[in-house]
Amino acid sequence: MTEEKTSVLEGFKAFLLRGNVIDLAVAVVIGAAFTNVVNSVVKGVINPLVGALGSQDLDHYQSCLKGPCSVNDAGEVTQGILIMWGSVLSAVLSFVITAAVVYFLMVLPMAKYLARAAARKAAKEGAQETIEVSELEVLKEIRDALISQRGSGHSTP
């Protein structure tokens, strides 16, 4: 039982010390900080721009689905069915901005870098292959020359 327990603990330790887990933890922390930046941009820039058409806060955009809607001082709906579509619009804008920033500042540059690195590697391998083919051709010519010398009357000891 102790051997099994030791192997489980060793496996867990190996899992924690792998680079992927640490990279994932860093990504989560950076993502949480980035979320605050995006939310600030949405609340400080996007909402006022949209608010130029109406309310300053997207959260105030709402519609009443059924009956006259009434909301008490605590913000709770006491009558009717209130659809808060402004909050959904704000969340969608946050998502689109986050996705655009991640794509244009992280994914696209990394894809270009990896493509350039792959092209350099392919060119390097192509040059190495050319050198190997050239060496092979030279060796074949030497072999053919030796065979022709043997066949032209030179005797071998």
C-alpha positions in Angstrom: 0.0 0.0 0.0 2.9 2.4 0.8 4.5 1.7 -2.6 1.2 2.6 -4.4 0.9 5.7 -2.2 4.5 6.7 -3.0 4.0 6.2 -6.7 0.8 8.3 -6.7 2.6 11.1 -4.8 5.6 10.9 -7.2 3.2 11.0 -10.2 1.4 14.1 -8.7 4.8 15.8 -8.1 5.8 15.1 -11.7 2.5 16.5 -12.9 2.9 19.7 -10.9 6.5 20.2 -12.0 5.7 19.8 -15.7 5.9 23.0 -17.7 2.4 22.9 -18.9 0.8 23.2 -15.5 2.9 26.2 -14.7 2.2 27.8 -18.1 -1.5 27.2 -17.4 -1.3 28.8 -14.0 0.4 31.9 -15.4 -2.2 32.1 -18.2 -5.0 32.1 -15.6 -3.4 34.8 -13.6 -2.7 37.0 -16.7 -6.2 36.3 -18.0 -7.8 37.5 -14.7 -5.7 40.7 -14.8 -6.5 41.1 -18.5 -10.2 40.8 -17.8 -10.0 43.8 -15.5 -8.4 45.8 -18.3 -11.1 44.8 -20.8 -13.9 45.5 -18.4 -12.4 49.0 -17.8 -12.2 49.7 -21.5 -15.8 48.6 -22.0 -17.1 50.6 -19.0 -14.9 53.7 -19.6 -14.8 53.9 -23.4 -17.4 51.6 -25.1 -20.3 52.2 -22.8 -20.0 56.1 -23.1 -19.8 55.8 -26.9 -22.9 53.7 -27.0 -24.4 55.9 -24.3 -24.1 58.9 -26.7 -27.2 57.4 -28.2 -29.0 57.1 -24.9 -28.1 56.1 -21.4 -24.5 56.4 -20.2 -24.5 52.8 -18.9 -25.4 49.8 -21.0 -26.8 48.1 -17.9 -29.7 50.6 -18.0 -30.9 49.3 -21.4 -33.8 47.0 -20.6 -37.2 46.1 -21.9 -40.4 44.9 -20.2 -41.6 41.6 -21.5 -44.9 41.3 -19.7 -47.1 44.0 -18.1 -45.9 47.2 -16.6 -42.6 46.6 -15.0 -41.8 48.1 -11.7 -38.5 48.0 -9.8 -38.0 48.9 -6.2 -35.2 50.9 -4.7 -33.0 47.8 -4.2 -33.2 47.1 -7.9 -35.4 44.1 -7.6 -38.3 43.6 -10.1 -41.6 43.6 -8.2 -43.9 43.5 -11.1 -43.6 42.3 -14.7 -40.8 40.5 -16.5 -37.7 42.7 -17.1 -35.3 41.8 -19.9 -31.8 43.3 -19.2 -30.5 43.2 -22.8 -28.0 46.0 -22.1 -26.1 43.8 -19.7 -25.9 41.1 -22.4 -24.7 43.6 -24.9 -22.0 44.8 -22.5 -20.8 41.2 -21.9 -20.8 40.5 -25.7 -18.8 43.6 -26.3 -16.3 42.6 -23.6 -16.0 39.2 -25.2 -15.4 40.6 -28.7 -12.8 43.1 -27.5 -11.0 40.4 -25.5 -11.1 38.0 -28.4 -9.8 40.7 -30.8 -7.0 41.7 -28.5 -5.9 38.1 -27.9 -6.1 37.3 -31.6 -4.3 40.4 -32.9 -1.7 40.8 -30.1 -1.0 37.2 -29.3 -2.3 34.6 -31.7 -1.5 36.3 -35.0 2.1 37.4 -34.2 2.8 33.9 -32.7 1.5 32.2 -35.8 3.6 34.5 -38.1 6.7 33.8 -35.9 6.1 30.0 -36.0 5.5 30.1 -39.8 8.8 32.0 -40.3 10.6 29.6 -38.0 9.2 26.6 -39.9 10.3 28.2 -43.2 13.8 28.7 -41.9 14.0 25.2 -40.6 12.7 23.8 -44.0 15.2 25.9 -45.9 18.0 24.7 -43.6 16.9 21.1 -44.0 16.6 21.6 -47.8 20.2 22.9 -47.9 21.4 20.0 -45.8 19.6 17.6 -48.1 21.3 19.2 -51.1 24.7 18.8 -49.5 23.9 15.1 -48.7 22.7 14.5 -52.3 25.9 16.2 -53.6 28.1 14.0 -51.4 26.2 10.9 -52.5 26.7 11.8 -56.2 30.4 12.3 -55.7 30.6 8.9 -53.9 28.8 7.3 -56.8 31.1 8.8 -59.3 34.1 7.6 -57.4 32.6 4.1 -57.2 31.9 4.1 -60.9 35.5 5.3 -61.7 36.9 2.5 -59.5 34.7 -0.1 -61.2 35.7 1.1 -64.7 39.4 1.0 -63.7 39.0 -2.6 -62.6 37.2 -3.5 -65.7 39.7 -1.9 -68.1 42.5 -4.4 -67.4 43.9 -3.4 -64.2 44.3 -6.4 -62.0 43.6 -6.5 -58.4 46.0 -8.3 -56.0 
